[in-house]
Amino acid sequence: MTHRHRSTGEMISTLCFIGVGFWCLGTALDAPQPKSALLILCAFASLAGSARHLIARAFERT
């Protein structure tokens, strides 16, 4: 497997996904129930977005 060089933009977007994911988790702890469930879902999606390269690599191997 070759190692692909990642651009600065890809690294910045990964950090943004991580930041938004953790912000959503932190906000979900203080939010009322219907809103907290939606924020947890958004946090999961953002953190999955930050791991998009790892997820894509895992699917390429199968």
PDB file of N, H, CA, C and O in Angstrom:
ATOM      1  N   MET A   1       0.842  -1.169   0.000  1.00  0.00           N
ATOM      2  CA  MET A   1       0.000   0.000   0.000  1.00  0.00           C
ATOM      3  C   MET A   1       0.893   1.240   0.000  1.00  0.00           C
ATOM      4  O   MET A   1       1.833   1.338   0.790  1.00  0.00           O
ATOM      5  N   THR A   2       0.599   2.159  -0.870  1.00  0.00           N
ATOM      6  H   THR A   2      -0.164   2.080  -1.511  1.00  0.00           H
ATOM      7  CA  THR A   2       1.388   3.387  -0.933  1.00  0.00           C
ATOM      8  C   THR A   2       0.846   4.405   0.054  1.00  0.00           C
ATOM      9  O   THR A   2      -0.355   4.456   0.323  1.00  0.00           O
ATOM     10  N   HIS A   3       1.739   5.204   0.581  1.00  0.00           N
ATOM     11  H   HIS A   3       2.714   5.163   0.363  1.00  0.00           H
ATOM     12  CA  HIS A   3       1.349   6.253   1.512  1.00  0.00           C
ATOM     13  C   HIS A   3       1.067   7.520   0.708  1.00  0.00           C
ATOM     14  O   HIS A   3       1.948   8.049   0.030  1.00  0.00           O
ATOM     15  N   ARG A   4      -0.175   7.997   0.796  1.00  0.00           N
ATOM     16  H   ARG A   4      -0.890   7.568   1.348  1.00  0.00           H
ATOM     17  CA  ARG A   4      -0.571   9.179   0.054  1.00  0.00           C
ATOM     18  C   ARG A   4      -0.351  10.418   0.914  1.00  0.00           C
ATOM     19  O   ARG A   4      -0.740  10.453   2.082  1.00  0.00           O
ATOM     20  N   HIS A   5       0.269  11.419   0.332  1.00  0.00           N
ATOM     21  H   HIS A   5       0.585  11.390  -0.616  1.00  0.00           H
ATOM     22  CA  HIS A   5       0.499  12.683   1.030  1.00  0.00           C
ATOM     23  C   HIS A   5      -0.828  13.429   1.166  1.00  0.00           C
ATOM     24  O   HIS A   5      -1.562  13.581   0.189  1.00  0.00           O
ATOM     25  N   ARG A   6      -1.130  13.886   2.360  1.00  0.00           N
ATOM     26  H   ARG A   6      -0.534  13.763   3.154  1.00  0.00           H
ATOM     27  CA  ARG A   6      -2.376  14.626   2.596  1.00  0.00           C
ATOM     28  C   ARG A   6      -2.101  16.123   2.503  1.00  0.00           C
ATOM     29  O   ARG A   6      -1.061  16.609   2.946  1.00  0.00           O
ATOM     30  N   SER A   7      -3.044  16.831   1.927  1.00  0.00           N
ATOM     31  H   SER A   7      -3.889  16.436   1.567  1.00  0.00           H
ATOM     32  CA  SER A   7      -2.882  18.269   1.771  1.00  0.00           C
ATOM     33  C   SER A   7      -3.197  18.986   3.087  1.00  0.00           C
ATOM     34  O   SER A   7      -3.760  18.408   4.016  1.00  0.00           O
ATOM     35  N   THR A   8      -2.822  20.242   3.129  1.00  0.00           N
ATOM     36  H   THR A   8      -2.365  20.712   2.374  1.00  0.00           H
ATOM     37  CA  THR A   8      -3.108  21.059   4.307  1.00  0.00           C
ATOM     38  C   THR A   8      -4.603  21.211   4.507  1.00  0.00           C
ATOM     39  O   THR A   8      -5.080  21.213   5.642  1.00  0.00           O
ATOM     40  N   GLY A   9      -5.343  21.338   3.427  1.00  0.00           N
ATOM     41  H   GLY A   9      -4.956  21.337   2.505  1.00  0.00           H
ATOM     42  CA  GLY A   9      -6.793  21.468   3.523  1.00  0.00           C
ATOM     43  C   GLY A   9      -7.450  20.235   4.126  1.00  0.00           C
ATOM     44  O   GLY A   9      -8.403  20.354   4.895  1.00  0.00           O
ATOM     45  N   GLU A  10      -6.952  19.058   3.786  1.00  0.00           N
ATOM     46  H   GLU A  10      -6.177  18.961   3.162  1.00  0.00           H
ATOM     47  CA  GLU A  10      -7.498  17.828   4.367  1.00  0.00           C
ATOM     48  C   GLU A  10      -7.215  17.758   5.860  1.00  0.00           C
ATOM     49  O   GLU A  10      -8.065  17.315   6.632  1.00  0.00           O
ATOM     50  N   MET A  11      -6.033  18.191   6.271  1.00  0.00           N
ATOM     51  H   MET A  11      -5.342  18.551   5.644  1.00  0.00           H
ATOM     52  CA  MET A  11      -5.698  18.186   7.697  1.00  0.00           C
ATOM     53  C   MET A  11      -6.551  19.198   8.458  1.00  0.00           C
ATOM     54  O   MET A  11      -7.003  18.917   9.568  1.00  0.00           O
ATOM     55  N   ILE A  12      -6.772  20.371   7.869  1.00  0.00           N
ATOM     56  H   ILE A  12      -6.404  20.599   6.967  1.00  0.00           H
ATOM     57  CA  ILE A  12      -7.595  21.389   8.526  1.00  0.00           C
ATOM     58  C   ILE A  12      -9.030  20.908   8.666  1.00  0.00           C
ATOM     59  O   ILE A  12      -9.641  21.083   9.719  1.00  0.00           O
ATOM     60  N   SER A  13      -9.577  20.300   7.610  1.00  0.00           N
ATOM     61  H   SER A  13      -9.080  20.157   6.754  1.00  0.00           H
ATOM     62  CA  SER A  13     -10.960  19.827   7.700  1.00  0.00           C
ATOM     63  C   SER A  13     -11.090  18.696   8.716  1.00  0.00           C
ATOM     64  O   SER A  13     -12.118  18.586   9.383  1.00  0.00           O
ATOM     65  N   THR A  14     -10.072  17.860   8.843  1.00  0.00           N
ATOM     66  H   THR A  14      -9.236  17.950   8.301  1.00  0.00           H
ATOM     67  CA  THR A  14     -10.100  16.806   9.856  1.00  0.00           C
ATOM     68  C   THR A  14     -10.131  17.414  11.251  1.00  0.00           C
ATOM     69  O   THR A  14     -10.903  16.967  12.100  1.00  0.00           O
ATOM     70  N   LEU A  15      -9.308  18.422  11.500  1.00  0.00           N
ATOM     71  H   LEU A  15      -8.681  18.785  10.811  1.00  0.00           H
ATOM     72  CA  LEU A  15      -9.318  19.093  12.808  1.00  0.00           C
ATOM     73  C   LEU A  15     -10.648  19.777  13.083  1.00  0.00           C
ATOM     74  O   LEU A  15     -11.114  19.790  14.222  1.00  0.00           O
ATOM     75  N   CYS A  16     -11.260  20.345  12.052  1.00  0.00           N
ATOM     76  H   CYS A  16     -10.881  20.334  11.127  1.00  0.00           H
ATOM     77  CA  CYS A  16     -12.576  20.975  12.220  1.00  0.00           C
ATOM     78  C   CYS A  16     -13.634  19.941  12.572  1.00  0.00           C
ATOM     79  O   CYS A  16     -14.474  20.188  13.438  1.00  0.00           O
ATOM     80  N   PHE A  17     -13.607  18.780  11.911  1.00  0.00           N
ATOM     81  H   PHE A  17     -12.926  18.579  11.208  1.00  0.00           H
ATOM     82  CA  PHE A  17     -14.552  17.709  12.241  1.00  0.00           C
ATOM     83  C   PHE A  17     -14.383  17.268  13.690  1.00  0.00           C
ATOM     84  O   PHE A  17     -15.370  17.056  14.395  1.00  0.00           O
ATOM     85  N   ILE A  18     -13.134  17.130  14.137  1.00  0.00           N
ATOM     86  H   ILE A  18     -12.333  17.302  13.565  1.00  0.00           H
ATOM     87  CA  ILE A  18     -12.880  16.728  15.522  1.00  0.00           C
ATOM     88  C   ILE A  18     -13.398  17.790  16.494  1.00  0.00           C
ATOM     89  O   ILE A  18     -14.052  17.465  17.486  1.00  0.00           O
ATOM     90  N   GLY A  19     -13.105  19.044  16.209  1.00  0.00           N
ATOM     91  H   GLY A  19     -12.574  19.308  15.404  1.00  0.00           H
ATOM     92  CA  GLY A  19     -13.552  20.130  17.089  1.00  0.00           C
ATOM     93  C   GLY A  19     -15.058  20.218  17.194  1.00  0.00           C
ATOM     94  O   GLY A  19     -15.598  20.369  18.290  1.00  0.00           O
ATOM     95  N   VAL A  20     -15.745  20.126  16.065  1.00  0.00           N
ATOM     96  H   VAL A  20     -15.306  20.003  15.174  1.00  0.00           H
ATOM     97  CA  VAL A  20     -17.210  20.191  16.077  1.00  0.00           C
ATOM     98  C   VAL A  20     -17.790  18.966  16.776  1.00  0.00           C
ATOM     99  O   VAL A  20     -18.785  19.075  17.492  1.00  0.00           O
ATOM    100  N   GLY A  21     -17.176  17.802  16.574  1.00  0.00           N
ATOM    101  H   GLY A  21     -16.367  17.713  15.992  1.00  0.00           H
ATOM    102  CA  GLY A  21     -17.659  16.595  17.241  1.00  0.00           C
ATOM    103  C   GLY A  21     -17.579  16.706  18.754  1.00  0.00           C
ATOM    104  O   GLY A  21     -18.532  16.369  19.457  1.00  0.00           O
ATOM    105  N   PHE A  22     -16.448  17.175  19.255  1.00  0.00           N
ATOM    106  H   PHE A  22     -15.674  17.449  18.684  1.00  0.00           H
ATOM    107  CA  PHE A  22     -16.307  17.328  20.706  1.00  0.00           C
ATOM    108  C   PHE A  22     -17.177  18.459  21.245  1.00  0.00           C
ATOM    109  O   PHE A  22     -17.680  18.373  22.365  1.00  0.00           O
ATOM    110  N   TRP A  23     -17.357  19.520  20.457  1.00  0.00           N
ATOM    111  H   TRP A  23     -16.948  19.590  19.547  1.00  0.00           H
ATOM    112  CA  TRP A  23     -18.242  20.605  20.889  1.00  0.00           C
ATOM    113  C   TRP A  23     -19.674  20.095  21.009  1.00  0.00           C
ATOM    114  O   TRP A  23     -20.369  20.418  21.972  1.00  0.00           O
ATOM    115  N   CYS A  24     -20.116  19.303  20.042  1.00  0.00           N
ATOM    116  H   CYS A  24     -19.552  19.040  19.260  1.00  0.00           H
ATOM    117  CA  CYS A  24     -21.479  18.746  20.095  1.00  0.00           C
ATOM    118  C   CYS A  24     -21.647  17.824  21.307  1.00  0.00           C
ATOM    119  O   CYS A  24     -22.685  17.851  21.968  1.00  0.00           O
ATOM    120  N   LEU A  25     -20.632  17.013  21.596  1.00  0.00           N
ATOM    121  H   LEU A  25     -19.789  16.991  21.058  1.00  0.00           H
ATOM    122  CA  LEU A  25     -20.716  16.143  22.771  1.00  0.00           C
ATOM    123  C   LEU A  25     -20.799  16.950  24.059  1.00  0.00           C
ATOM    124  O   LEU A  25     -21.585  16.625  24.949  1.00  0.00           O
ATOM    125  N   GLY A  26     -20.000  17.986  24.161  1.00  0.00           N
ATOM    126  H   GLY A  26     -19.361  18.250  23.438  1.00  0.00           H
ATOM    127  CA  GLY A  26     -20.033  18.828  25.352  1.00  0.00           C
ATOM    128  C   GLY A  26     -21.348  19.550  25.519  1.00  0.00           C
ATOM    129  O   GLY A  26     -21.850  19.680  26.636  1.00  0.00           O
ATOM    130  N   THR A  27     -21.916  20.026  24.419  1.00  0.00           N
ATOM    131  H   THR A  27     -21.509  19.921  23.511  1.00  0.00           H
ATOM    132  CA  THR A  27     -23.191  20.716  24.471  1.00  0.00           C
ATOM    133  C   THR A  27     -24.314  19.736  24.786  1.00  0.00           C
ATOM    134  O   THR A  27     -25.281  20.102  25.455  1.00  0.00           O
ATOM    135  N   ALA A  28     -24.203  18.502  24.317  1.00  0.00           N
ATOM    136  H   ALA A  28     -23.418  18.205  23.774  1.00  0.00           H
ATOM    137  CA  ALA A  28     -25.240  17.493  24.566  1.00  0.00           C
ATOM    138  C   ALA A  28     -25.352  17.161  26.046  1.00  0.00           C
ATOM    139  O   ALA A  28     -26.428  16.787  26.513  1.00  0.00           O
ATOM    140  N   LEU A  29     -24.264  17.289  26.786  1.00  0.00           N
ATOM    141  H   LEU A  29     -23.390  17.593  26.407  1.00  0.00           H
ATOM    142  CA  LEU A  29     -24.309  16.986  28.215  1.00  0.00           C
ATOM    143  C   LEU A  29     -25.193  17.961  28.983  1.00  0.00           C
ATOM    144  O   LEU A  29     -25.776  17.592  30.003  1.00  0.00           O
ATOM    145  N   ASP A  30     -25.301  19.198  28.508  1.00  0.00           N
ATOM    146  H   ASP A  30     -24.828  19.497  27.680  1.00  0.00           H
ATOM    147  CA  ASP A  30     -26.084  20.215  29.203  1.00  0.00           C
ATOM    148  C   ASP A  30     -27.464  20.439  28.584  1.00  0.00           C
ATOM    149  O   ASP A  30     -28.255  21.205  29.133  1.00  0.00           O
ATOM    150  N   ALA A  31     -27.770  19.802  27.474  1.00  0.00           N
ATOM    151  H   ALA A  31     -27.127  19.179  27.028  1.00  0.00           H
ATOM    152  CA  ALA A  31     -29.011  20.055  26.744  1.00  0.00           C
ATOM    153  C   ALA A  31     -30.135  19.155  27.259  1.00  0.00           C
ATOM    154  O   ALA A  31     -29.877  18.086  27.812  1.00  0.00           O
ATOM    155  N   PRO A  32     -31.387  19.597  27.072  1.00  0.00           N
ATOM    156  CA  PRO A  32     -32.522  18.731  27.412  1.00  0.00           C
ATOM    157  C   PRO A  32     -32.598  17.537  26.451  1.00  0.00           C
ATOM    158  O   PRO A  32     -31.963  17.541  25.396  1.00  0.00           O
ATOM    159  N   GLN A  33     -33.372  16.524  26.823  1.00  0.00           N
ATOM    160  H   GLN A  33     -33.888  16.521  27.680  1.00  0.00           H
ATOM    161  CA  GLN A  33     -33.358  15.237  26.145  1.00  0.00           C
ATOM    162  C   GLN A  33     -33.528  15.260  24.625  1.00  0.00           C
ATOM    163  O   GLN A  33     -32.646  14.722  23.956  1.00  0.00           O
ATOM    164  N   PRO A  34     -34.551  15.816  24.024  1.00  0.00           N
ATOM    165  CA  PRO A  34     -34.643  15.676  22.559  1.00  0.00           C
ATOM    166  C   PRO A  34     -33.454  16.325  21.842  1.00  0.00           C
ATOM    167  O   PRO A  34     -32.955  15.805  20.845  1.00  0.00           O
ATOM    168  N   LYS A  35     -33.020  17.449  22.360  1.00  0.00           N
ATOM    169  H   LYS A  35     -33.426  17.872  23.170  1.00  0.00           H
ATOM    170  CA  LYS A  35     -31.904  18.159  21.747  1.00  0.00           C
ATOM    171  C   LYS A  35     -30.593  17.406  21.962  1.00  0.00           C
ATOM    172  O   LYS A  35     -29.746  17.372  21.069  1.00  0.00           O
ATOM    173  N   SER A  36     -30.419  16.809  23.125  1.00  0.00           N
ATOM    174  H   SER A  36     -31.107  16.836  23.850  1.00  0.00           H
ATOM    175  CA  SER A  36     -29.162  16.104  23.392  1.00  0.00           C
ATOM    176  C   SER A  36     -29.011  14.874  22.499  1.00  0.00           C
ATOM    177  O   SER A  36     -27.898  14.554  22.081  1.00  0.00           O
ATOM    178  N   ALA A  37     -30.105  14.185  22.203  1.00  0.00           N
ATOM    179  H   ALA A  37     -31.008  14.445  22.543  1.00  0.00           H
ATOM    180  CA  ALA A  37     -30.021  13.017  21.319  1.00  0.00           C
ATOM    181  C   ALA A  37     -29.580  13.432  19.923  1.00  0.00           C
ATOM    182  O   ALA A  37     -28.769  12.750  19.297  1.00  0.00           O
ATOM    183  N   LEU A  38     -30.103  14.534  19.441  1.00  0.00           N
ATOM    184  H   LEU A  38     -30.762  15.088  19.950  1.00  0.00           H
ATOM    185  CA  LEU A  38     -29.717  15.030  18.124  1.00  0.00           C
ATOM    186  C   LEU A  38     -28.259  15.494  18.122  1.00  0.00           C
ATOM    187  O   LEU A  38     -27.538  15.257  17.152  1.00  0.00           O
ATOM    188  N   LEU A  39     -27.827  16.143  19.180  1.00  0.00           N
ATOM    189  H   LEU A  39     -28.412  16.335  19.968  1.00  0.00           H
ATOM    190  CA  LEU A  39     -26.440  16.587  19.273  1.00  0.00           C
ATOM    191  C   LEU A  39     -25.469  15.409  19.345  1.00  0.00           C
ATOM    192  O   LEU A  39     -24.373  15.472  18.789  1.00  0.00           O
ATOM    193  N   ILE A  40     -25.866  14.347  20.021  1.00  0.00           N
ATOM    194  H   ILE A  40     -26.756  14.296  20.473  1.00  0.00           H
ATOM    195  CA  ILE A  40     -25.012  13.153  20.074  1.00  0.00           C
ATOM    196  C   ILE A  40     -24.912  12.525  18.692  1.00  0.00           C
ATOM    197  O   ILE A  40     -23.840  12.065  18.300  1.00  0.00           O
ATOM    198  N   LEU A  41     -26.000  12.501  17.959  1.00  0.00           N
ATOM    199  H   LEU A  41     -26.871  12.875  18.277  1.00  0.00           H
ATOM    200  CA  LEU A  41     -25.974  11.987  16.590  1.00  0.00           C
ATOM    201  C   LEU A  41     -25.060  12.842  15.706  1.00  0.00           C
ATOM    202  O   LEU A  41     -24.286  12.308  14.911  1.00  0.00           O
ATOM    203  N   CYS A  42     -25.149  14.154  15.845  1.00  0.00           N
ATOM    204  H   CYS A  42     -25.777  14.588  16.490  1.00  0.00           H
ATOM    205  CA  CYS A  42     -24.280  15.054  15.080  1.00  0.00           C
ATOM    206  C   CYS A  42     -22.811  14.871  15.489  1.00  0.00           C
ATOM    207  O   CYS A  42     -21.919  14.913  14.641  1.00  0.00           O
ATOM    208  N   ALA A  43     -22.568  14.672  16.774  1.00  0.00           N
ATOM    209  H   ALA A  43     -23.292  14.638  17.462  1.00  0.00           H
ATOM    210  CA  ALA A  43     -21.195  14.445  17.237  1.00  0.00           C
ATOM    211  C   ALA A  43     -20.634  13.165  16.641  1.00  0.00           C
ATOM    212  O   ALA A  43     -19.482  13.130  16.209  1.00  0.00           O
ATOM    213  N   PHE A  44     -21.443  12.115  16.615  1.00  0.00           N
ATOM    214  H   PHE A  44     -22.379  12.143  16.966  1.00  0.00           H
ATOM    215  CA  PHE A  44     -20.998  10.849  16.032  1.00  0.00           C
ATOM    216  C   PHE A  44     -20.673  11.023  14.547  1.00  0.00           C
ATOM    217  O   PHE A  44     -19.670  10.503  14.059  1.00  0.00           O
ATOM    218  N   ALA A  45     -21.525  11.755  13.838  1.00  0.00           N
ATOM    219  H   ALA A  45     -22.340  12.178  14.234  1.00  0.00           H
ATOM    220  CA  ALA A  45     -21.283  11.977  12.407  1.00  0.00           C
ATOM    221  C   ALA A  45     -20.016  12.810  12.185  1.00  0.00           C
ATOM    222  O   ALA A  45     -19.250  12.531  11.262  1.00  0.00           O
ATOM    223  N   SER A  46     -19.793  13.803  13.002  1.00  0.00           N
ATOM    224  H   SER A  46     -20.415  14.029  13.752  1.00  0.00           H
ATOM    225  CA  SER A  46     -18.591  14.633  12.856  1.00  0.00           C
ATOM    226  C   SER A  46     -17.327  13.857  13.178  1.00  0.00           C
ATOM    227  O   SER A  46     -16.317  13.990  12.486  1.00  0.00           O
ATOM    228  N   LEU A  47     -17.380  13.052  14.222  1.00  0.00           N
ATOM    229  H   LEU A  47     -18.200  12.944  14.784  1.00  0.00           H
ATOM    230  CA  LEU A  47     -16.193  12.265  14.568  1.00  0.00           C
ATOM    231  C   LEU A  47     -15.945  11.174  13.525  1.00  0.00           C
ATOM    232  O   LEU A  47     -14.794  10.824  13.263  1.00  0.00           O
ATOM    233  N   ALA A  48     -17.003  10.638  12.933  1.00  0.00           N
ATOM    234  H   ALA A  48     -17.938  10.922  13.146  1.00  0.00           H
ATOM    235  CA  ALA A  48     -16.820   9.688  11.835  1.00  0.00           C
ATOM    236  C   ALA A  48     -16.225  10.402  10.621  1.00  0.00           C
ATOM    237  O   ALA A  48     -15.421   9.825   9.890  1.00  0.00           O
ATOM    238  N   GLY A  49     -16.620  11.649  10.411  1.00  0.00           N
ATOM    239  H   GLY A  49     -17.274  12.118  11.005  1.00  0.00           H
ATOM    240  CA  GLY A  49     -16.045  12.435   9.326  1.00  0.00           C
ATOM    241  C   GLY A  49     -14.572  12.701   9.539  1.00  0.00           C
ATOM    242  O   GLY A  49     -13.803  12.775   8.581  1.00  0.00           O
ATOM    243  N   SER A  50     -14.176  12.845  10.794  1.00  0.00           N
ATOM    244  H   SER A  50     -14.800  12.784  11.573  1.00  0.00           H
ATOM    245  CA  SER A  50     -12.752  13.063  11.055  1.00  0.00           C
ATOM    246  C   SER A  50     -11.939  11.793  10.798  1.00  0.00           C
ATOM    247  O   SER A  50     -10.739  11.863  10.532  1.00  0.00           O
ATOM    248  N   ALA A  51     -12.588  10.648  10.876  1.00  0.00           N
ATOM    249  H   ALA A  51     -13.563  10.591  11.092  1.00  0.00           H
ATOM    250  CA  ALA A  51     -11.909   9.373  10.626  1.00  0.00           C
ATOM    251  C   ALA A  51     -12.192   8.854   9.216  1.00  0.00           C
ATOM    252  O   ALA A  51     -12.051   7.659   8.955  1.00  0.00           O
ATOM    253  N   ARG A  52     -12.582   9.730   8.323  1.00  0.00           N
ATOM    254  H   ARG A  52     -12.697  10.701   8.535  1.00  0.00           H
ATOM    255  CA  ARG A  52     -13.001   9.303   6.980  1.00  0.00           C
ATOM    256  C   ARG A  52     -11.894   8.599   6.210  1.00  0.00           C
ATOM    257  O   ARG A  52     -12.173   7.680   5.439  1.00  0.00           O
ATOM    258  N   HIS A  53     -10.655   9.004   6.398  1.00  0.00           N
ATOM    259  H   HIS A  53     -10.428   9.751   7.023  1.00  0.00           H
ATOM    260  CA  HIS A  53      -9.557   8.354   5.684  1.00  0.00           C
ATOM    261  C   HIS A  53      -9.322   6.936   6.222  1.00  0.00           C
ATOM    262  O   HIS A  53      -9.059   6.008   5.457  1.00  0.00           O
ATOM    263  N   LEU A  54      -9.419   6.787   7.533  1.00  0.00           N
ATOM    264  H   LEU A  54      -9.632   7.541   8.155  1.00  0.00           H
ATOM    265  CA  LEU A  54      -9.262   5.456   8.127  1.00  0.00           C
ATOM    266  C   LEU A  54     -10.399   4.533   7.716  1.00  0.00           C
ATOM    267  O   LEU A  54     -10.177   3.357   7.427  1.00  0.00           O
ATOM    268  N   ILE A  55     -11.618   5.065   7.690  1.00  0.00           N
ATOM    269  H   ILE A  55     -11.798   6.020   7.925  1.00  0.00           H
ATOM    270  CA  ILE A  55     -12.779   4.265   7.297  1.00  0.00           C
ATOM    271  C   ILE A  55     -12.661   3.847   5.837  1.00  0.00           C
ATOM    272  O   ILE A  55     -12.952   2.700   5.497  1.00  0.00           O
ATOM    273  N   ALA A  56     -12.242   4.754   4.979  1.00  0.00           N
ATOM    274  H   ALA A  56     -12.006   5.686   5.255  1.00  0.00           H
ATOM    275  CA  ALA A  56     -12.092   4.429   3.559  1.00  0.00           C
ATOM    276  C   ALA A  56     -11.023   3.363   3.357  1.00  0.00           C
ATOM    277  O   ALA A  56     -11.190   2.462   2.535  1.00  0.00           O
ATOM    278  N   ARG A  57      -9.921   3.461   4.108  1.00  0.00           N
ATOM    279  H   ARG A  57      -9.785   4.193   4.777  1.00  0.00           H
ATOM    280  CA  ARG A  57      -8.866   2.462   3.998  1.00  0.00           C
ATOM    281  C   ARG A  57      -9.337   1.086   4.452  1.00  0.00           C
ATOM    282  O   ARG A  57      -8.957   0.067   3.875  1.00  0.00           O
ATOM    283  N   ALA A  58     -10.171   1.066   5.495  1.00  0.00           N
ATOM    284  H   ALA A  58     -10.480   1.894   5.964  1.00  0.00           H
ATOM    285  CA  ALA A  58     -10.695  -0.208   6.001  1.00  0.00           C
ATOM    286  C   ALA A  58     -11.609  -0.860   4.968  1.00  0.00           C
ATOM    287  O   ALA A  58     -11.591  -2.081   4.813  1.00  0.00           O
ATOM    288  N   PHE A  59     -12.403  -0.066   4.264  1.00  0.00           N
ATOM    289  H   PHE A  59     -12.418   0.926   4.390  1.00  0.00           H
ATOM    290  CA  PHE A  59     -13.290  -0.616   3.244  1.00  0.00           C
ATOM    291  C   PHE A  59     -12.529  -1.015   1.979  1.00  0.00           C
ATOM    292  O   PHE A  59     -12.978  -1.895   1.244  1.00  0.00           O
ATOM    293  N   GLU A  60     -11.400  -0.391   1.719  1.00  0.00           N
ATOM    294  H   GLU A  60     -11.035   0.324   2.315  1.00  0.00           H
ATOM    295  CA  GLU A  60     -10.600  -0.770   0.562  1.00  0.00           C
ATOM    296  C   GLU A  60      -9.978  -2.147   0.724  1.00  0.00           C
ATOM    297  O   GLU A  60      -9.793  -2.868  -0.256  1.00  0.00           O
ATOM    298  N   ARG A  61      -9.659  -2.511   1.948  1.00  0.00           N
ATOM    299  H   ARG A  61      -9.809  -1.925   2.745  1.00  0.00           H
ATOM    300  CA  ARG A  61      -9.013  -3.799   2.220  1.00  0.00           C
ATOM    301  C   ARG A  61      -9.977  -4.971   2.085  1.00  0.00           C
ATOM    302  O   ARG A  61      -9.554  -6.087   1.788  1.00  0.00           O
ATOM    303  N   THR A  62     -11.258  -4.732   2.298  1.00  0.00           N
ATOM    304  H   THR A  62     -11.602  -3.825   2.540  1.00  0.00           H
ATOM    305  CA  THR A  62     -12.215  -5.842   2.246  1.00  0.00           C
ATOM    306  C   THR A  62     -12.662  -6.136   0.846  1.00  0.00           C
ATOM    307  O   THR A  62     -13.468  -7.043   0.633  1.00  0.00           O
TER     308      THR A  62
END
